Amino acid sequence: MNLPKYTLISNPWFVPPENYGDAYPMPPAQTKFHNQRFSDLEVEFDAQTRACWCYMKPAGRPSFTPGLLRDLDTLQQAIKKESAEARANADKPVQYFVLASKIPGIFNLGGDLTLLARHIRSQNRHGLMAYARACIEVLHANAVGLDVPLMTVALVQGDALGGGFESALACDFVVAERHAKFGFPEILFNLFPGMGAYSLLSRKLDAARAERMILSGKVYDAEELYEMGIVNLLAESGQGETALREYLSGRGRRFTSQCAVYEARRKAQPLPFEELRDIVEIWVDTALQLQDIDLRKMERLVAAQDKRRSAGGSLRPVTRE
C-alpha cells in the first residue's frame, strides 16, 4: 500500500506549537476531565482540535501495569460520558483520542512481564485471566472508537513492543517517528501476543503475514510498517507530536468523512469482544505451560529492557537464542 509520504511543515503558514510564544498563544489544555485523578497518565485537552491527548507514564517499567490499565479505562469511560452529554446539549464532543507516551524513546513495552512471571510460577490462572481481561477491554474500546463518533490515534515516538504494538494497531490512525521500533518478542520465551495481535494484523494485512510477524520475533522499523500501510503518517524523529498537531488542525470539516470511513471499516471488519476473549483463553492456557527456562528468558528480557531504558537507548533487534 503506497501512501504519499508526509512532508513536515508542508504548510508555510503553520507555526510549530513550541514557537507559539505570546504572538501565537497555544490553545489552552483545558481540564475537561478535571474530576478524574490519574496516577499513570497525563491528560490534556486541546480545545481547538477537540483532541484528548493521553500520555502514558506508568510507574516503574513502561509497560501496561494494572495501574495504567485502570487509568486508561477510567479515561475511556469519562470520554464516552462526555460525548453523550455534549451531544445532548448540542455541544461539540471530543473528536480525537490520542494515545502517546511521556517516556523518552519508549511508547510501551507491552505486558507487565514481572507480574505475569509471578502468576505463572504460582499457576494463578485467575490472576492471569484478570490481567488479560483488563488489557483487552482497553484495547477493544480503542478498536471500536469508544463506541462514539471519534478517531483513535496512536502517536509512537519510540519502541512499541508486544502489547505496546497491539495498542497502536487498535487505533484508527497511527503516527510514528522514523526511529520507532515495533515487534512481538513473546515468541522468544515460548509465548505469543494474545491481546489482539492476531485479530488486528489479520484484518490489516492477512493471516499469513500476521503469523509471520508474530512467529518471527523480528523488530520492524516505522518505515517498513508505513510501506505495509500499518503506519499512516511517518514523521521525522523528534517531530511526531508537531506533525500530528498540524495534521489534526488541518482536518476541519473533513473529520466527519474520515470518521465515517473508519466506522464503515468497523462494519466491514467487525472485531467482536468475544473473539478477543476466546483468544485470551488460549493465551492463558499457553502461559501456564511455560517452563522455568522460558520464565528465565522472560526475566532476562525485562532486565535487558530496563538496562537499555536507564541508558537512554533504543531496543536492539530481537534475536533467538
Stockholm file with secondary structure:
# STOCKHOLM 1.0

chainA/1-321         MNLPKYTLISNPWFVPPENYGDAYPMPPAQTKFHNQRFSDLEVEFDAQTRACWCYMKPAGRPSFTPGLLRDLDTLQQAIKKESAEARANADKPVQYFVLASKIPGIFNLGGDLTLLARHIRSQNRHGLMAYARACIEVLHANAVGLDVPLMTVALVQGDALGGGFESALACDFVVAERHAKFGFPEILFNLFPGMGAYSLLSRKLDAARAERMILSGKVYDAEELYEMGIVNLLAESGQGETALREYLSGRGRRFTSQCAVYEARRKAQPLPFEELRDIVEIWVDTALQLQDIDLRKMERLVAAQDKRRSAGGSLRPVTRE
#=GR chainA/1-321 SS CCCCCCCTTCSTTCCCGGGCTTTSCCCCEECTTTTCCCSSEEEEEETTTTEEEEEECCSSSSSBCHHHHHHHHHHHHHHHHHHHHHHHTTCCCCCEEEEEESSTTEEECCBCHHHHHHHHHTTCHHHHHHHHHHHHHHHHHHHTGGGSSCEEEEEECSEEETHHHHHHHTSSEEEEETTCEEECGGGGGTCCCTTTHHHHHHHHSCHHHHHHHHHHCCEEEHHHHHHHTSCSEEECTTCHHHHHHHHHHTTTTHHHHHHHHHHHHHHHSCCCHHHHHHHHHHHHHHHTTCCHHHHHHHHHHHHHHHHHHHHTCCCCCCCCC
#=GC SS_cons         CCCCCCCTTCSTTCCCGGGCTTTSCCCCEECTTTTCCCSSEEEEEETTTTEEEEEECCSSSSSBCHHHHHHHHHHHHHHHHHHHHHHHTTCCCCCEEEEEESSTTEEECCBCHHHHHHHHHTTCHHHHHHHHHHHHHHHHHHHTGGGSSCEEEEEECSEEETHHHHHHHTSSEEEEETTCEEECGGGGGTCCCTTTHHHHHHHHSCHHHHHHHHHHCCEEEHHHHHHHTSCSEEECTTCHHHHHHHHHHTTTTHHHHHHHHHHHHHHHSCCCHHHHHHHHHHHHHHHTTCCHHHHHHHHHHHHHHHHHHHHTCCCCCCCCC
//
